[in-house]
Amino acid sequence: MLFAIITVILVLVFLIICFIKVNVVIEYNRQGVNDNFVVSFFVLKGLIKYKFEIPKVGAGKKGIWFRKVKEKGKKEKDVSKKTGKMGYRQIRRKFEEFRNFNKKYDVLLGKVYKYLRCRLNINKIDINITIGADNAHHTAVLLGLCWSAVGLLVSFLHNKLNLMEKTVNIKPDYMGKKLKVDLFCILSVRIGHIIIVGLIALTHIIGSKFGFAEVRRSVAG
């Protein structure tokens, strides 16, 4: 009897956890040559919080360097700061690894995308850009290109994912060279959906490793 009660309680707790939402806030700011990139994770209205920040990025002859700041907890008391460096050859290798990963797991990524398409919400996306060049003509050309690129990005997100609210503001600055970018995006997904994505990935990897997929195809004819 006691075992049955404990089992019911554990099942109820698991179901409650599955319905909890994880909010992901992505922020990117660029002012001149200074970049600031922040990703924050919030659970239970900030009761559980994790923040990853790259407050400064620079480039040189041998590669790029950056500072990383990690903050944990609601009051952000657990803070760690590190400086990293990445050479251009290493960056190219990372791109190659990313391309090979996409090629190797394209079927799995398709399954994950199909499942999350209506379950991952983009609650809000704000894009504010101020752009200027050395003369009015070049500024107008850059402004048109920028509107086209941002329009394609927003259209892609709107068609492929559940985009709920968007704000786009791109304006010129005819006083001289200038590039100011402010990006703010909020994503939300339930923990239960994350667990199911993990199960989809695990099933696909096990099936690929032991040849279940090939067996099914051969039986199907």
Secondary structure as GFF3:
##gff-version 3
##sequence-region A 1 221
A	DSSP	alpha_helix	2	19	.	.	.	ID=ss1
A	DSSP	beta_strand	21	31	.	.	.	ID=ss2
A	DSSP	beta_strand	34	43	.	.	.	ID=ss3
A	DSSP	beta_strand	48	59	.	.	.	ID=ss4
A	DSSP	beta_strand	63	72	.	.	.	ID=ss5
A	DSSP	beta_strand	78	87	.	.	.	ID=ss6
A	DSSP	alpha_helix	88	104	.	.	.	ID=ss7
A	DSSP	alpha_helix	106	116	.	.	.	ID=ss8
A	DSSP	beta_strand	121	132	.	.	.	ID=ss9
A	DSSP	alpha_helix	136	160	.	.	.	ID=ss10
A	DSSP	beta_strand	162	163	.	.	.	ID=ss11
A	DSSP	beta_strand	166	172	.	.	.	ID=ss12
A	DSSP	beta_strand	178	190	.	.	.	ID=ss13
A	DSSP	alpha_helix	191	210	.	.	.	ID=ss14
A	DSSP	alpha_helix	212	220	.	.	.	ID=ss15
###
